[in-house]
Amino acid sequence: MQIVLVGYMGSGKSVVGQALAIRLQLPFLDLDDYIEQEVGKDIPEIFRQKGEIFFRKKEHEFLREVLDSKDDLVLSAGGGTPCYSGNMDLLLNTTPNVFYLQMSVPALTARLIGEKDHRPMISHLRPEDLQEYIGKHLFERRPFYSRAHHSIPCEGKSVEEIVAAIAGKLV
């Protein structure tokens, strides 16, 4: 069984994915971590040295590799993964278990404001510009995320509640 979590940065894909993997006794894989391991550089460094086009090509290549393995796992996709290179079609055609972890712009902003310095995509932003940035990005990405087989509202829910909601919808 391959289970894929998609959603905006800060939506909880990694934390929920790890908890879900433990509950289901499956391996957990964070796609961004896998890319860093395979390329031998962290993602900000890849972006700086090779650019976004190189990163997106590698992201697609490694996503396909992971999915083609047919290994049972819980996969946390990068926030932008579904939006490039036909990746959402690839996900939807590979597994019936693609879940969008859905959160509002204010909730994401509240969560990410404290993590800003550790998130290369937003570390350069002033706190007062963060909500507008997230709102714009989410507007662009929502059409991809909303194609997931299931949308899981995550606001105000514990990790355990989100995991239970996902587990109850697995095919």
C-alpha positions, 0 to 999 in steps of 0.5 A: 500500500502506497499512501501519499500526503500532499499539502502546503508547507506547514500543513503537517505532512511529515509529522502526520506521515510519521505518525501514520506510518507508525500506526500502520507499521509501514516505512515513512519517506519524506520526498524532500529528504530522499532528494537531498540524500540522492543528490548529496545536497540540501534543497536550498543548496540545490536551488542556489547551485542548480536552480529550480528547473534542475530541482523539479526534474530531480523531484519528478525522477525520484518521485517516479522511482519511489512509486515504481518500486511498489514498496509499501510506504507512507510518502510525504510529498514536497509542498510543490511536488503535485504542481509540476511535471505531471506529478499529480497525475502520476500520484493519482494513477499510482495509488488510490490513497492520495490525501490533501492535508487542508489548512486555511491561510491564517492557520498556515501563517500562524504555524509557519511564522515560528518556523520561518527561519528554518524554511528557505522558501519563506525565510527572506519574508518579513512577518507582515508579508507572510500571510499574503505570500502563503495566500498567493501560493495556496491559491496557485497550488490548491487546484492541484492539491484538491485533485487528491482522492481525499481532503482532510481538514486539519485545523484544530485537530491533533495529529492522532485525529488526522491519522485516524481520519486518514486511516478510516479512508484507506483503500 
